[in-house]
Amino acid sequence: MDRRKYLSAYLEKFTLHRKMWETAWAKHNKNGLTSSQAFTLILLNAGPQQPKDLMYMLGVTSGGVTVIADKLSELGAVRRVKHGEDGRAVFLELTEKGREMYPDVKRDFDALMDEVFTPLTDAEVAMLAQLFGKLVDGN
């Protein structure tokens, strides 16, 4: 098999794996959030983030981040705050309710990762992380 065929096979499997992830999340999550909403809570637990940074991490458009943030705001889990001297920089941060939701969301997310990546050994997971890191970082 040549390089192009391997790459095509990778893209197909990557897409199918992502669909498996979403299907498993929808079936097993107990918090009623989409996987993107849950991942946003997990990312925001580390501290406030600008929507443009979440856009990159979530792999969605700016409109996608807006939809996610709007839903989490409706739930009282996230709020928009202005930072910076000119007040134009908007950050998203967890509210008290978001911090209360975090342990359950993280538990569900971790359990799903364990389930979806069960076929891989720890060494293969490490290799996968290294390979994706190389693709993203370029070295």
N, C-alpha and C positions, 0 to 999 in steps of 0.2 A: 504494500500500500504506500502510495506516495504522500508527501507532506500535506498537499492540499486535501487529499481524502481524509487523512487523520484530523485535520483542522475542521473539516465539514462534519465528521463524526463527533468531534468534541462539541461543536456548536449545537448539534442535535441533542446530544446527551445533556449538555448544560441546560438547554431549554426544558427538556423533559424533567430534569432534576428540580428545577425551579417550580414547575407545575406540581410535582410531587410534594414539595415543601408547602406550597400554598394549600393544596388539598388536605394534607395532614394537619396544618395549622387550623383550617376552617373546621375540621372534624374534632380536634382535640382541645382547642383552647377554651379556657373556662371564664375568660374575662370579657368576651364579646368584642374585643378589638381585632382589627385586621393585623396581619403580621407587620405591615409598615407602621401602623400606629404603635404597636408593641415595641418595635425596634426603636422608634422615636423616643418613647419613654425611657428605654434602656440608655440610649445615647445622651438624653438630657439629664439622666441621673448623675453623669459626670460633671455637669455644670451647664450654664446657659450656652446656647449655640445660635449662630446666625442661620436663617433659613437657607442661604446659599451653601453653607457647609453641610446641612442636613440633606440638601438636594443631591450633593455628591455622594454622601454615605448611603443614602437610600436608593439611589439610581432612579430618581423621579425628576420631573420638571418642577419649575418654580410653582406652577399651578397645582401640582401634586402635593407639594409641601404645604401649600395654603389649605387644601382640602383636609389633609391630615391634621394640621394645626387647628383648623376650625372645629373639627370633630372633637379633638382632645380638649379644646377650650370649652366647648359645649358641655363636656363631661366634668369640667372643673379641674382637669388634671394638668393643664398647661396654661400659661399666660404669656402674652407678648409684653415685653418691656423695652423701653428706649434706653440705649446706652450711647456714650460718646458725648463730646462737647456740644455738637450741633443738634443732637437729639434725633438725627435721621437714622442712625443704625438701630435696627430692631433685632432683638434677641428673643428666643423662646426659652422659657424656663419652667421647671416643674413647680406646681403649687404644692401645698401641704397634702392635698388629696392625691396628687400625682406621686408624691414620695410614699404615701401609704399604699398605693397600687403597685409600686415598683417591685416589692419582693414576690408577689404572686405572678406578676407578668414575667419577671426574670426566671422564676421557677418553671413556668410553662414553656418559655422560650428555650431554656436549657434542656428540658425534657424532650422537646421536639428535636433539637439539634442532636441529642443522643440517639433518638429513634431514627432520624433520617440518615445519619452517618454511621449507623450500626455496622454495615458491611465492611467498613474500613478499620484497619488496625490503628493503634496510636501512631505508629511510624508512618502509615499512609496518610493520616490526618496531618501530621507534621509536614510531610512531603507536599500535600495538597496546598497547605498554607504557604509553603515556600514557593511553589510554582505560581500560585496566584499573586503572591507578593512580587515575584519577578515580572509577571505580566503587567502589573499595575505600576510598579516602581521603575521598570525598564532596565534593571540591572540584576 
